[in-house]
């Protein structure tokens, strides 16, 4: 028998064996503890639920090293001032590097930044990096050579831009983070989204909503694997649920913060678990993907919650397809204001985290508006 | 047999072969020479336009940036040129770069904890992994007889999956300053990536024009069946081409990983398209057998200068994508029009 003939069978068998071996040995929830901020010693608060104690301890530890947890804790405490302010008569040029434009929120950020710039008389130039961190690196490098007065960024990943930001520091160009930030660098200010607070607020509401019910089965559609904002949202959402002891997380798959991938993930989880009670989407796109999966599978009686406060999600809540979301405010306008203030010599806070609003059917009826 | 008494007509001043060309040929050899100059002309034109209308384009900081930024694509394009010359294609470059970078970053991160990491070992590891991936492509294409498009499409998916698996999808940061210097350091005024790019092009030139394998590469690309019939071991040539492309991807990955001081398992998505665009704009034919490394360098530079100039002019980025796509199409059309007489379809 020629080896050429049995080779495909050999290859397939090897792959099958490798996959089974790999899936049992890889820890899908491993955290990048070596790379994030140094660990702080947190006291474990398990709310009396001893059976979830270890899981709760791990989540608390992860959150303490998470940038967004740290930012929420430090919000508004320290201040930074520009040592070389630009006089009022000189024009200001700000370059805003967004990670991409593949999500309506990112488009809203661009619009807000440009509107605020026009209002304050500063030139705001928005460049998109097509979701590639190398492209963003090059964009920022070009902006530095162009001689921009300040840089604003939504970094594509939490690591990768360190070298070019050092170049910005060497060229004495201050930089700001909007919405998503980085650890280990020296920005003038970070106005970050309350990723951990939003998750916690939603989690506490869910615990109230299911009070008295036993063994509520939850499926999680998480965000982009390896992204700290997704970790912050999911982990801070889970903490109150685990502490109240009547919830059971039966599945957790990434949906990449996009509707299409989230729908696929939700379909797989629904097929594997016939008695899910609640679907959690790490953002509204994920929740909307989950709703689409529920519709196509014809399943009834499954609740859906999300985070962001998107227009489509408001429609879903009003029509009863979803229960709740949290408004995720775009911060680009605030960062442009801060950048202009800083360049003119006024102090700005080191960290700033906005508060968030929970949205349910009742709050929409009393006038709540979508974030974007 | 008697011939006719009328004198033979002189051959047409067109393509070298005497069969009637089926495509439209505009002017023959002169246009072909012009077409080879295409990337040069395009580059000069672009540089002139941007020097005037894009602020800071001609500053030494910006020009150094452009050279530095083009080096990663250009190095991978050297390998891609060899692959395309043998009428193959390699769609897996981006995934190879991501996997290689992730493995190097993981090594540097873990070695710090035990015996002390060495930048040299990390570089060697990257080259070995890149070459191995290229060799895998080559084996699939020669031994398993899978068409290059499908084989490299499969490795594009699978290798990306492996990269995400070994890193759990997280970017892996690197704290080794010797290694990161490769991406951002300079020797005098010349950035290190540019030096590495020059060396890679030199190696590629030697392979294609000074070694026997180079002649065989052009032969296999020009006419695979004829090459086989004349005694060339086509499988060996294909295997070499794809393995070399993997090695070039490994070199590119070293620079990218050093520059970003992190392994990015989800990075370099779509990188293969940038690389192939550079090769095509440089005048190498996708059908194989025709093309020069100098053209590839110019092609990569044209695309990089285009992006850089438009960014400096504050042109919205979607225009950049549209213009880049248009440039690639024009390059291919020019290639077809000047080749129309030689082989037809």
Contacts between the chains, C-beta under 8 A, distances in Angstrom:
chain1	res1	chain2	res2	distance
A	4	B	143	7.7
A	4	B	144	7.7
A	4	B	145	8.0
A	7	B	143	7.8
A	7	B	144	6.3
A	8	B	144	7.8
A	22	B	165	6.9
A	26	B	165	6.7
A	26	B	168	7.7
A	27	B	168	8.0
A	28	B	168	7.5
A	30	B	168	5.1
A	32	B	168	7.7
A	32	B	170	4.4
A	32	B	172	7.9
A	34	B	109	6.4
A	35	B	109	7.7
A	35	B	170	7.2
A	35	B	171	7.8
A	35	B	172	6.8
A	35	B	173	4.7
A	125	B	314	5.3
A	127	B	311	6.5
A	127	B	317	6.0
A	128	B	317	4.8
A	130	B	317	7.8
A	131	B	269	7.7
A	132	B	267	6.7
A	132	B	268	7.7
A	132	B	269	6.7
A	132	B	270	7.5
A	133	B	171	7.9
A	133	B	260	6.4
A	133	B	264	6.0
A	133	B	267	5.8
A	134	B	72	7.4
A	134	B	256	6.2
A	134	B	259	7.6
A	134	B	260	6.6
A	134	B	264	7.8
A	134	B	267	6.2
A	134	B	268	7.0
A	137	B	259	6.8
A	137	B	260	6.4
A	138	B	65	7.7
A	138	B	69	4.8
A	139	B	311	6.8
A	141	B	65	5.2
A	141	B	68	7.9
A	141	B	69	7.1
A	142	B	62	7.2
A	142	B	65	6.3
A	142	B	308	6.1
A	142	B	311	5.2
A	142	B	312	6.8
A	144	B	61	8.0
A	145	B	56	6.0
A	145	B	59	6.4
A	145	B	61	4.4
A	145	B	62	4.4
A	145	B	65	5.5
A	146	B	55	6.9
A	146	B	56	5.3
A	146	B	62	7.7
A	146	B	311	8.0
A	146	B	312	5.8
A	147	B	55	8.0
A	147	B	56	6.4
A	157	B	171	5.0
A	157	B	262	7.8
A	157	B	264	6.7
A	157	B	266	7.6
A	157	B	267	8.0
A	158	B	171	6.8
A	159	B	171	4.3
A	159	B	172	7.8
A	159	B	173	4.6
A	159	B	260	7.5
A	159	B	261	7.4
A	159	B	262	4.1
A	160	B	171	6.2
A	160	B	260	4.1
A	160	B	261	7.3
A	160	B	262	5.0
A	160	B	264	6.2
A	160	B	267	7.7
A	161	B	260	7.6
A	162	B	261	5.3
A	162	B	262	7.9
A	163	B	180	6.8
A	163	B	183	7.0
A	163	B	184	5.0
A	163	B	259	6.3
A	163	B	260	7.2
A	163	B	261	5.7
A	224	B	169	7.9
A	225	B	164	7.1
A	225	B	168	7.3
A	225	B	169	3.4
A	225	B	170	7.7
A	226	B	167	7.5
A	226	B	168	6.9
A	226	B	169	3.7
A	226	B	170	4.0
A	226	B	171	6.5
A	226	B	265	7.6
A	226	B	266	6.8
